[in-house]
Amino acid sequence: MVQLTRIYTRGGDAGKTSLGDGSRVPKTCPRVESYGTVDELNAIIGTVRLYTADNAEADAILSRIQNDLFDLGADLCTPEQEEPKYPPLRIAETQVTRLEREIDDMNAQLQPLKSFVLPGGAPAAAHLHLARTVARRAERAMVALAVDEPVSDAAMKYINRLSDHHFVMSRWLNIDHGGDVLWVPGQHR
């Protein structure tokens, strides 16, 4: 278990940070950008959960996702090594398949779309659209990282499914709040 006794270390004052393997890198490197964006996404999910306290199923799903996002951050902050000192925490395929199962379960309760969906509706749904866009930004950062360094297939699948999960969950949460907010092309010309 992690034990934090000091919050500041002064180790990053010169613009560098430590990765999970102990190596030091600039805070602007693609690996730090990737897990930093995942951390931002986790904070948004925390905000979404302020609005799901009365929906035990949604809140439990989002709680699992927050823990998964810490796993993803741990995965991304630890470069692959031939013989690591400690086995690194990596995203597992089971985490991806759980997201897929949840997407399918929620989607089965939804009407087919006849237009694009605008962010809105219930507060949790609107915030999930923000989470969806940050998940896509995290995915782009991970793809950029993967150009030069290995990123696990499971991690890439997870972040890709997660943005879909947020989209479907936002629609699912809007069922009891008037349904989807749909785009009307050219409505205000």
C-alpha positions in Angstrom: 0.0 0.0 0.0 1.2 3.5 -0.7 2.2 5.6 2.3 2.7 9.3 1.8 4.4 11.1 4.7 5.5 14.2 2.7 3.5 15.9 0.1 6.2 18.2 -1.4 9.7 16.9 -2.1 11.2 19.8 -4.1 12.3 17.2 -6.6 10.3 18.8 -9.4 11.3 22.4 -8.8 13.7 22.2 -11.8 11.0 21.0 -14.2 11.7 17.2 -13.9 9.8 14.4 -12.3 10.3 10.8 -11.4 8.7 8.0 -13.3 7.5 4.7 -11.7 10.9 3.1 -12.4 12.8 5.9 -10.7 14.1 7.6 -13.8 13.9 11.4 -14.1 12.3 13.0 -17.1 11.1 16.6 -18.1 7.6 17.3 -17.0 6.8 18.0 -20.6 7.6 14.5 -21.9 4.8 12.5 -23.6 4.7 10.0 -20.8 4.0 12.6 -18.2 1.5 14.3 -20.5 -0.3 11.0 -20.9 -0.7 10.1 -17.2 -1.3 13.8 -16.3 -4.3 13.9 -18.6 -5.5 10.6 -17.1 -5.3 12.2 -13.7 -7.3 15.2 -15.0 -9.9 12.8 -16.3 -10.1 11.1 -12.9 -10.8 14.5 -11.2 -13.7 15.1 -13.6 -15.1 11.7 -12.7 -14.9 12.8 -9.1 -17.1 15.8 -10.1 -19.5 13.6 -11.9 -19.9 11.5 -8.8 -21.2 14.5 -6.9 -24.3 14.1 -9.0 -24.7 10.3 -8.9 -24.9 9.9 -5.1 -28.6 9.0 -5.4 -27.9 6.4 -8.2 -26.0 3.5 -6.5 -25.4 1.6 -9.7 -23.9 4.6 -11.6 -21.9 5.7 -8.6 -20.4 2.2 -8.2 -19.5 2.0 -11.9 -17.8 5.4 -11.6 -16.0 4.5 -8.4 -14.5 1.4 -10.2 -13.5 3.6 -13.2 -11.7 6.1 -10.8 -9.7 3.2 -9.4 -9.0 1.9 -13.0 -7.7 5.3 -13.9 -5.2 5.2 -11.1 -4.2 1.8 -12.5 -3.9 3.3 -15.9 -1.8 6.2 -14.5 0.5 3.6 -12.8 0.8 1.7 -16.1 1.7 4.8 -18.0 4.2 6.2 -15.5 6.2 3.0 -15.5 8.1 2.4 -18.8 8.5 -1.2 -19.9 11.7 -2.8 -18.8 13.4 -6.2 -19.5 13.8 -7.1 -15.8 12.0 -4.7 -13.6 12.9 -4.5 -9.9 9.2 -4.8 -9.0 6.4 -6.1 -11.3 4.6 -2.9 -12.6 0.9 -2.5 -12.3 -0.6 -2.8 -15.8 -4.2 -2.4 -17.2 -5.7 -5.9 -17.7 -7.9 -7.1 -20.5 -10.6 -7.9 -17.9 -10.9 -4.1 -17.2 -11.5 -3.5 -20.9 -14.1 -6.3 -21.1 -15.9 -5.0 -18.0 -16.3 -1.6 -19.7 -17.6 -3.2 -22.9 -20.1 -5.2 -20.8 -21.3 -2.1 -19.0 -21.6 -0.2 -22.4 -23.7 -3.0 -23.8 -25.9 -3.2 -20.7 -26.6 0.6 -20.7 -27.0 0.8 -24.5 -29.6 -1.9 -24.5 -31.9 0.5 -22.5 -31.5 3.4 -25.0 -33.3 4.3 -28.1 -31.3 4.4 -31.3 -29.9 7.8 -32.1 -31.3 9.8 -35.0 -29.0 12.8 -34.5 -25.8 13.8 -32.7 -26.0 14.4 -29.0 -25.2 17.8 -27.5 -23.6 17.8 -24.0 -26.4 18.6 -21.5 -29.3 17.2 -19.7 -28.7 16.0 -16.1 -25.6 17.5 -14.4 -23.9 14.1 -14.3 -24.6 13.6 -18.0 -23.2 17.0 -19.0 -20.1 16.4 -16.9 -19.6 13.0 -18.5 -19.4 14.7 -21.9 -16.6 16.7 -20.5 -15.0 13.5 -19.2 -15.5 11.9 -22.7 -13.6 14.7 -24.4 -10.7 14.6 -21.9 -10.6 10.8 -22.3 -10.1 11.4 -26.0 -7.3 13.9 -25.3 -5.7 11.3 -23.0 -6.0 8.8 -25.8 -4.3 11.2 -28.3 -1.5 11.7 -25.8 -1.1 7.9 -25.4 -1.0 7.5 -29.1 1.7 10.1 -29.3 3.7 8.4 -26.6 3.3 5.1 -28.4 5.1 6.5 -31.5 8.4 6.4 -29.5 7.8 4.1 -26.5 5.7 1.0 -25.9 2.2 1.4 -24.5 0.3 -1.7 -23.7 -2.5 -2.8 -25.9 -4.8 -3.2 -22.9 -4.1 0.4 -21.9 -4.9 1.7 -25.4 -8.1 -0.3 -25.5 -9.2 0.8 -22.1 -8.9 4.6 -22.8 -10.7 4.1 -26.2 -13.6 2.2 -24.6 -13.8 4.6 -21.7 -14.7 7.6 -23.9 -17.5 5.4 -25.4 -18.5 4.4 -21.9 -18.9 8.0 -20.9 -21.0 8.8 -23.9 -23.3 5.9 -23.4 -23.5 6.5 -19.6 -24.4 10.2 -20.2 -27.3 9.0 -22.4 -28.3 6.4 -19.9 -28.3 9.0 -17.0 -30.5 11.3 -19.1 -33.3 8.7 -19.5 -34.9 10.1 -16.4 -34.1 13.7 -17.2 -35.9 14.3 -20.5 -33.7 12.1 -22.7 -31.0 13.1 -25.1 -30.3 16.7 -26.0 -30.1 16.4 -29.7 -28.3 18.6 -32.3 -30.6 20.2 -34.8 -28.5 21.0 -37.9 -28.9 24.6 -39.1 -31.5 25.4 -36.5 -30.2 29.0 -35.9 -29.2 30.1 -39.4 
